[in-house]
Amino acid sequence: MADNGGGVGPAGKPCGVSGPTRGASSTSSSSWLAAGAVGTGMGAGTDAVTVGAGARPAFNGADFGEGRGGRQYLAPQLLLDVDHSMPVMREEIFGPVAGIMKVASDEAAVTLINDSKFGLTAAIWTGDEAAALAIGNQVQVGTWFMNRCDYLDPALAWVGVKDSGRGCTLSTIGYEHLTRPKSFHLRTRT
């Protein structure tokens, strides 16, 4: 494995910012979600698997070192041909797994995004900033991305809605819980 400046991935190949998950529980959780869409485990060779629920993995995990003895590593995976009934589209995922689903319209996308008990983040890829802002105002998520989904800006609040956590981190709002306020009530006239 090599760090190619953007994250962990196969030596000599460009890669994104996703890398190894932390520990067996996050690896097995993400594997379970991906397997629920594909219909099998997410070990080496899963890019050839198009059975089960019909999802199609975009990558072979073995190309990223997945499945090498004793390693708690889950390769990044894009699942194609998923639908809204699959766990990968309905559960909150903290591993490098994402489902890609075609929708008929922006309205349909908003409806499907909002039809979830979770609401941490969502993203759109578009060249139309006005459309991204309009859709972002309709979706029930705490953080909305345009043309990325991998960035935390310390100046912006990081917050979830629905069952995606309570409270806020980052930004002046998030840092307020690290302070100890003190109130002074002074009456200078008697």
DRENPASE-351379 format. One record per residue: residue in three letters; z, x, y of N, C-alpha, C in turn. Coordinates in steps of 0.2 Angstrom, whole numbers, plus 5000, padded with zeros to 4 digits. Layout:
DRENPASE-351379
ALAZXYZXYZXY;...
END
This chain:
DRENPASE-351379
MET500050044994500050005000500050045006;ALA499750025011499750065018499850015023;ASP500150045029500250005035499650025039;ASN499149975040498549995044498649975051;GLY499249975054499349955061499449885062;GLY499249835058499349765059499849735054;GLY500049775049500549745044500349785037;VAL500649755032500549785025500049755022;GLY499649795018499049775015498749825010;PRO498149815007497849865003497649925007;ALA497749985004497550045008496850045009;GLY496650065015495950065018495650005020;LYS496049945019495749885021496149855028;PRO495749825032496149795038496549735035;CYS497049725039497549675037497849645043;GLY498149585042498549555047499249575047;VAL499649525050500349545051500849525046;SER500549485041500949465035501049525030;GLY501649525027501749575022502249545017;PRO502649595014503049565008503549515011;THR503749475006504249425008504849465006;ARG505449435008506149465007506449435002;GLY506449464996506849444990506549394986;ALA506849384980506549344975506449274977;SER506949244980506949174982506449154986;SER506249194991505649174996505049184992;THR504949234988504349244984504249194979;SER504749174975504649114971504549054974;SER504849034980504748974984504048974986;SER503749024989503049024991502549014985;SER502749054980502349054974502348974971;TRP502948944971502948874969502448834973;LEU502548834980502048794984501348814983;ALA501148874982500448884981500248864974;ALA500648874969500548854962500448774962;GLY500848744966500848664966500148644968;ALA499848684973499148664975498648684970;VAL498748744967498148774963498248754956;GLY498848734953498948714947499148774942;THR499348824944499548884940499948934944;GLY500148984941500549034945500149074950;MET500449104955500049144960499949214958;GLY499949234952499949304950499249334951;ALA499149394948498449424948497949384945;GLY497349384949496749344946496749274948;THR497249244952497249174954496649154958;ASP496249204961495649174965495149144960;ALA495149154954494749124949494949054947;VAL495549034948495848974946495648914951;THR495248874948495148814952495248744949;VAL495848754944496048694940496648664944;GLY496948624940497548594943497348534948;ALA497748544954497648494959496948504963;GLY496648564962495948574965495948624971;ALA496448654972496448704978496148764975;ARG495848804980495448864978495748914982;PRO496048964979496349024982495749064985;ALA495849094991495349134994495449204992;PHE496049234990496149304988496349314981;ASN496249374979496549394972497149424974;GLY497749404972498449434974498449504971;ALA498149524966498149594963497849644968;ASP497349624972497049664978497549684983;PHE498149654983498649664988499249694984;GLY499249704978499749734974500249684971;GLU500049624972500549574969500549584961;GLY501049564958501149574951501249634948;ARG501349694952501449754950502249754948;GLY502349784942503049774939503649784944;GLY504049734944504649734947504649724955;ARG504049714957504049714965504149634967;GLN504549624972504549554974504149554980;TYR503449544979502949544984502549484982;LEU502349444987501849394987501349404991;ALA500749414989500149434993499949374998;PRO499749385004499449335008498949295004;GLN498949225005498549185002498349125007;LEU497649115007497449055010497149005004;LEU497348945004497148894999496648845002;LEU496048844999495548805002495548744998;ASP495148695000495048624997495748594995;VAL496248595000496848564999496848495002;ASP497348455000497348385003498048375005;HIS498148325009498848315012499348295007;SER499248275001499748264996500048324992;MET499748384993499948444990500548474993;PRO501048504990501648524993501448584998;VAL500948614997500848675002500648645009;MET500448575009500348545015500948505018;ARG501448495014501948445015502648485016;GLU502748545013503348575013503348635019;GLU503848655021503948705026503948775022;ILE503448815024503348875020503548935024;PHE503948985022504049045025503849105021;GLY503349095018502949155014502249155017;PRO501849205015501249215018500649175014;VAL500849105014500349055011500149005016;ALA499548985016499348935021498748895018;GLY498848825018498248785016497848765022;ILE497148765020496648745025496348685023;MET496348635027496148565025495648535030;LYS495048515028494648485033494848415035;VAL494748395041494948325043494348295047;ALA494348235048493748195051493748205058;SER494248215061494348215069494948245071;ASP495048255078495648275081496148225080;GLU496048165080496548115079496848115072;ALA496348125067496548125060497048185059;ALA496848245063497248305062497948285065;VAL498048255071498648245074499048195069;THR498748145067499148105062499448135056;LEU499048185053499248215047499748265049;ILE499748305054500248355056500848315058;ASN500848255061501448215062501748185056;ASP501348175051501648145045501948195041;SER502448225043502848275040503648265042;LYS504048285038504748285040504948355043;PHE504448395044504548465047504148465053;GLY504348515058504048525064504148585067;LEU504148645064504248705067503648735071;THR503048745068502448765071501848735069;ALA501348735073500648715071500148755075;ALA499548765073499048805076498448775076;ILE498048785081497348765081496848825083;TRP496248825080495748875082495248845085;THR495148865092494648825096494448875102;GLY493848865105493748895111493848845117;ASP494048785116494248735121494948735122;GLU495148765128495848765129496148695131;ALA495748655135495948595137496048545131;ALA495648555126495748515119496348545116;ALA496448605116497048635112497748605116;LEU497748605123498248575126498348505125;ALA497848465125497848395124498148375117;ILE497948415112498148405105498848425104;GLY499048485107499748515107500248465110;ASN500048425115500448375118500648315113;GLN500148305108500248255104500648265097;VAL500648335095500948345089501648355090;GLN502048335084502748345084502948405081;VAL502948465085503148525083503548565089;GLY503948615087504248645092503848705095;THR503348735092502948785094502248775092;TRP501848775097501148765096500748825098;PHE500248845094499848905095499148885096;MET498748925100498048915100497748985098;ASN497348985093496949045091497449105088;ARG498049085086498449125083499049085080;CYS499449125076500049085073500549135071;ASP500549195074500949245072501349285077;TYR501549255083501749285089502349255091;LEU502849295093503449265096503449295103;ASP503549255108503549285115504249275117;PRO504649325119505349315121505449275127;ALA504849265131504949215137504849145135;LEU504649135129504549065127505049045122;ALA505248975122505748955117505448945110;TRP505848965105505648955098506148905096;VAL505848845094506248785093505848745087;GLY506248715083505948665078506148595080;VAL505748545077505948475078505948445071;LYS506248385071506348355064506748395060;ASP506648405054507048445049506948515049;SER506648545054506448615055506948655059;GLY507548635059508148675062508348635068;ARG508948665070509248645076509348695081;GLY509348685088509448735092508748765094;CYS508848825098508348865101508548935101;THR507948975100508049045101507549075106;LEU507649135108507149165113507149125119;SER506849145124506849125131507549115134;THR507549095141508249095144508649035141;ILE508348985138508648935135509048955128;GLY508648995124508949025118509449075119;TYR509449115124509949165126510549135129;GLU510549075131511149045134511749035129;HIS511549025123512149025118512449095117;LEU512149145119512449215118512949225124;THR512949185129513449195135514049155134;ARG514549175138515149135138515249115145;PRO515049045146515149025153515949015155;LYS516049015161516749005164516648965170;SER517048915170516948875176517548885181;PHE517448885187517948895192517948825197;HIS518548795197518648735201519148755206;LEU518948765212519348795217519448735223;ARG520048715224520148675230520448715236;THR520048725241520348765246520648725252;ARG520648655252521048615256521448575253;THR522048565256522548525252522748465257;
END
